[in-house]
Amino acid sequence: MYASAAGHVSYAGRLAGKGVVAVTHGALRTTYLPVRPAVRRGRHVHAGTRIGTVEATWPHCPVTCLHWGLIQGSVYLDPLPLVRPKVRLLPYWEPRPQQKPSPPPGTAASPGMDLRAATTAGGGALVGMLLTFLLSLAWRHSRSRLSKRRPPPGVIDLARERRQRRAP
């Protein structure tokens, strides 16, 4: 087991029958258990320094497991950002063959989608969603105006009659 970040070992020993190592990194603290400590309390460790060996905990876990925590004050946080960089996915475009000159970007003859075509497609989708939203608002508004009209004389409005009967 290796330290995930630089800090000072604040605890290395047994706790409730399990080996525990805690490393303090300023306001944060990482905990590792069950770990047979290879460091002593007070030692400064760098990221990647060996701090111990993971112990078997059968029957708790059928296989060897590590309980790794990140704590700030009394709040537990997700420890994965300490060892895994943030992932940012970008679109993937097929590479274009270099034998012949490619047509202008965004044209129908273009074999793949380039950034300009992707932006235009996204803009078209946005305009379509906006138009749909505006049309639904207009439709609702026209329906509410139609429902306020009174029926011609001699015609009974059953919906109005029901509403009046339900009112206390």
C-alpha angles and dihedrals in degrees: 000000000000133000112259094211140006118279147107124293104245096178134015118167146065123316122180089348094306130103112247134186121188122187121194117214103184107282092357130073129194121204128200125191147205088023130142099225120239093180135060130235113274096028118134112232132190126218106284096023112143107249101171150310125283110245127217112252103187125189089028091061122014088217130035109282139180126218104206121182140181117204132185108188102315096331120101115221135189107273096197096089087065092068104019121064119226111274120223116187119213127191117268119226123188111249112254119238112255098210097091132027112268121238119251113290117266095025125125091245091060108109096213138025114267128195094268092051091047091051091048091049091050091048091051091052091049092050090048092052092047092050091049091050093049092047091051090051091050091048092050091047092050091048092052090051091048092050091056093060117106120236118247117273114283095026116110116223102219094189090055091048092052092049091052093049092050094051111099 
